[in-house]
Amino acid sequence: MAEMSFLSARGGAPPVSLSHAIEQGLAPDGGLYIPTRLPKADARNFAAASDLPEIAALNLAAFFAGDRLQPLLGEIAAAALHIPAPTTPIEACRDPLFVLELYHGPTAAFKDFGARFLAESLQRLEAPARPHPLTILVATSGDTGGAVAAAFHRRPWARVVILFPKGLVSPRQEQQLTCWGDNVLSLRIDGTFDDCQRMVKDAFRDPKLSQRHRFSSANSINIGRLLPQMVYYIASSVDISIRTGMNPSYIVPAGNLGNALAAVWTRAMGFPIARIILAHNINRTVPDFLETGKWQPRPSIPTLASAMDVGNPSNMERLRALYPTWDAIREQLSADSVDDATIRARIGEDFMQYGREWCPHTATAAEVYSRLSAAERRGHPWVVVATAHPAKFNDIVEPIIVKPVAVPHSLVQLLKLPRHCVDLPPTLEALAATL
């Protein structure tokens, strides 16, 4: 198996190993690391594995080729990915409709897969004799920070610094961001997610600050967070194609585009995925780009689907590196947006029709599915990607469906813990002083 190297999507940095890309998070030119090539899937492996750790060991091996983590991939996957990710049919729907449930991990969101995999990878890269801990710097619009905190909590070689926008995450999300203490520092920023993301990127680009604190990232800008997210798309697409004899299409709730890009890379490798549609809230940067060809980032707008409140999605540069022209991207993806009133209506309607409880993010995907024509819905299997448990958004969901949402055991335990956080203005100077 040929050795794999990783380049900056901006083209201004030399190729590096996977380990280096994971440790650094962001390339020196500010770009996101991408593989020099996307390996092609071996059809013989499609049905050869029975669970996510085995699927990861088989199908991520080419990305690890030649790296010092290569012989450890199996144990990393075994430690990180024993999380259920079932693709379940919606029995009440007459058309072939499924839900990819990604909320069964310790913080009840899809971010658990990538965060745990990244933590296990870095655990094996960190030398115990290093004098200062690695600082995991994370901007979060809701779910990433909690998953990263859970994955890295009490690992002595790491310090986690979480930046989240004040008043723009749900109460239970904020609890998950601030209940840790120990080696986790939670910073409540007086601004938007875009301010948090800008502060993180500015910190990475400051050479003195970065060197002093040994920054690494656990956002989806880190290739170590992104690769394991491909595993559940591999598992799901192969499963549905075997069960139905047809390639499924996916509707993915989209914010910073990490989860969507994992689906795109999975399909580009040759796994059986038909269409991919991005479901956005009213932060329309990506849908407008696909309509007009003009990339116009803008300040994010707060919505019910808070984890998707992103006005300048970082992973667009990885997508454009894979498909360099507007026409090429439009051939591969489509996108739609959903406003808050429609999110509420979809939560209520699908609970009545299907008996399913959606978080606001999953409801955006369910709404986009409902907008497909009857012929499209009937033609082949569709999969709505459920990215978070509705119990994380009980204040939104319960008044609509008029019943309590059962709280997963892992979330119950976190809700009992005391909060710890520091309020900061949205400036690099404030972040540097706090660090």
Secondary structure in CASP SS format (residue, H / E / C, confidence):
PFRMAT SS
TARGET T0000
AUTHOR 0000-0000-0000
METHOD secondary structure of the structure
MODEL  1
M C 1.00
A C 1.00
E C 1.00
M C 1.00
S C 1.00
F E 1.00
L E 1.00
S E 1.00
A C 1.00
R C 1.00
G C 1.00
G C 1.00
A C 1.00
P C 1.00
P C 1.00
V E 1.00
S C 1.00
L H 1.00
S H 1.00
H H 1.00
A H 1.00
I H 1.00
E H 1.00
Q H 1.00
G C 1.00
L C 1.00
A C 1.00
P C 1.00
D C 1.00
G C 1.00
G C 1.00
L C 1.00
Y E 1.00
I E 1.00
P E 1.00
T C 1.00
R C 1.00
L C 1.00
P C 1.00
K C 1.00
A C 1.00
D C 1.00
A H 1.00
R H 1.00
N H 1.00
F C 1.00
A C 1.00
A C 1.00
A C 1.00
S C 1.00
D C 1.00
L H 1.00
P H 1.00
E H 1.00
I H 1.00
A H 1.00
A H 1.00
L H 1.00
N H 1.00
L C 1.00
A H 1.00
A H 1.00
F H 1.00
F H 1.00
A C 1.00
G C 1.00
D C 1.00
R C 1.00
L C 1.00
Q H 1.00
P H 1.00
L H 1.00
L H 1.00
G H 1.00
E H 1.00
I H 1.00
A H 1.00
A H 1.00
A H 1.00
A H 1.00
L C 1.00
H C 1.00
I C 1.00
P C 1.00
A C 1.00
P C 1.00
T E 1.00
T E 1.00
P E 1.00
I C 1.00
E C 1.00
A C 1.00
C C 1.00
R C 1.00
D C 1.00
P C 1.00
L E 1.00
F E 1.00
V E 1.00
L E 1.00
E E 1.00
L C 1.00
Y C 1.00
H C 1.00
G C 1.00
P C 1.00
T C 1.00
A C 1.00
A E 1.00
F C 1.00
K H 1.00
D H 1.00
F H 1.00
G H 1.00
A H 1.00
R H 1.00
F H 1.00
L H 1.00
A H 1.00
E H 1.00
S H 1.00
L H 1.00
Q H 1.00
R H 1.00
L H 1.00
E C 1.00
A C 1.00
P C 1.00
A C 1.00
R C 1.00
P C 1.00
H C 1.00
P C 1.00
L E 1.00
T E 1.00
I E 1.00
L E 1.00
V E 1.00
A E 1.00
T C 1.00
S C 1.00
G C 1.00
D C 1.00
T H 1.00
G H 1.00
G H 1.00
A H 1.00
V H 1.00
A H 1.00
A H 1.00
A H 1.00
F H 1.00
H C 1.00
R C 1.00
R C 1.00
P C 1.00
W C 1.00
A E 1.00
R E 1.00
V E 1.00
V E 1.00
I E 1.00
L E 1.00
F E 1.00
P E 1.00
K C 1.00
G C 1.00
L C 1.00
V C 1.00
S C 1.00
P H 1.00
R H 1.00
Q H 1.00
E H 1.00
Q H 1.00
Q H 1.00
L H 1.00
T H 1.00
C C 1.00
W C 1.00
G C 1.00
D C 1.00
N C 1.00
V E 1.00
L E 1.00
S E 1.00
L E 1.00
R E 1.00
I E 1.00
D C 1.00
G C 1.00
T C 1.00
F H 1.00
D H 1.00
D H 1.00
C H 1.00
Q H 1.00
R H 1.00
M H 1.00
V H 1.00
K H 1.00
D H 1.00
A H 1.00
F H 1.00
R H 1.00
D C 1.00
P H 1.00
K H 1.00
L H 1.00
S H 1.00
Q H 1.00
R H 1.00
H H 1.00
R C 1.00
F E 1.00
S E 1.00
S E 1.00
A C 1.00
N C 1.00
S C 1.00
I C 1.00
N C 1.00
I H 1.00
G H 1.00
R H 1.00
L H 1.00
L C 1.00
P C 1.00
Q H 1.00
M H 1.00
V H 1.00
Y H 1.00
Y H 1.00
I H 1.00
A H 1.00
S H 1.00
S H 1.00
V H 1.00
D H 1.00
I H 1.00
S H 1.00
I H 1.00
R H 1.00
T H 1.00
G C 1.00
M C 1.00
N C 1.00
P C 1.00
S E 1.00
Y E 1.00
I E 1.00
V E 1.00
P E 1.00
A C 1.00
G C 1.00
N C 1.00
L C 1.00
G H 1.00
N H 1.00
A H 1.00
L H 1.00
A H 1.00
A H 1.00
V H 1.00
W H 1.00
T H 1.00
R H 1.00
A H 1.00
M C 1.00
G C 1.00
F C 1.00
P C 1.00
I C 1.00
A C 1.00
R C 1.00
I E 1.00
I E 1.00
L E 1.00
A E 1.00
H E 1.00
N C 1.00
I C 1.00
N C 1.00
R C 1.00
T H 1.00
V H 1.00
P H 1.00
D H 1.00
F H 1.00
L H 1.00
E H 1.00
T H 1.00
G C 1.00
K C 1.00
W C 1.00
Q C 1.00
P C 1.00
R C 1.00
P C 1.00
S C 1.00
I C 1.00
P C 1.00
T C 1.00
L C 1.00
A C 1.00
S H 1.00
A H 1.00
M H 1.00
D C 1.00
V C 1.00
G C 1.00
N C 1.00
P C 1.00
S C 1.00
N C 1.00
M H 1.00
E H 1.00
R H 1.00
L H 1.00
R H 1.00
A H 1.00
L H 1.00
Y C 1.00
P C 1.00
T C 1.00
W H 1.00
D H 1.00
A H 1.00
I H 1.00
R H 1.00
E H 1.00
Q H 1.00
L C 1.00
S E 1.00
A E 1.00
D E 1.00
S E 1.00
V C 1.00
D C 1.00
D H 1.00
A H 1.00
T H 1.00
I H 1.00
R H 1.00
A H 1.00
R H 1.00
I H 1.00
G H 1.00
E H 1.00
D H 1.00
F H 1.00
M H 1.00
Q H 1.00
Y H 1.00
G C 1.00
R C 1.00
E C 1.00
W C 1.00
C C 1.00
P H 1.00
H H 1.00
T H 1.00
A H 1.00
T H 1.00
A H 1.00
A H 1.00
E H 1.00
V H 1.00
Y H 1.00
S H 1.00
R C 1.00
L C 1.00
S C 1.00
A H 1.00
A H 1.00
E H 1.00
R H 1.00
R H 1.00
G H 1.00
H C 1.00
P C 1.00
W E 1.00
V E 1.00
V E 1.00
V E 1.00
A E 1.00
T C 1.00
A E 1.00
H C 1.00
P H 1.00
A H 1.00
K H 1.00
F H 1.00
N H 1.00
D H 1.00
I H 1.00
V H 1.00
E H 1.00
P H 1.00
I H 1.00
I H 1.00
V C 1.00
K C 1.00
P C 1.00
V C 1.00
A C 1.00
V C 1.00
P C 1.00
H H 1.00
S H 1.00
L H 1.00
V H 1.00
Q H 1.00
L H 1.00
L H 1.00
K C 1.00
L C 1.00
P C 1.00
R C 1.00
H C 1.00
C C 1.00
V E 1.00
D E 1.00
L E 1.00
P C 1.00
P C 1.00
T C 1.00
L H 1.00
E H 1.00
A H 1.00
L H 1.00
A H 1.00
A H 1.00
T H 1.00
L C 1.00
END
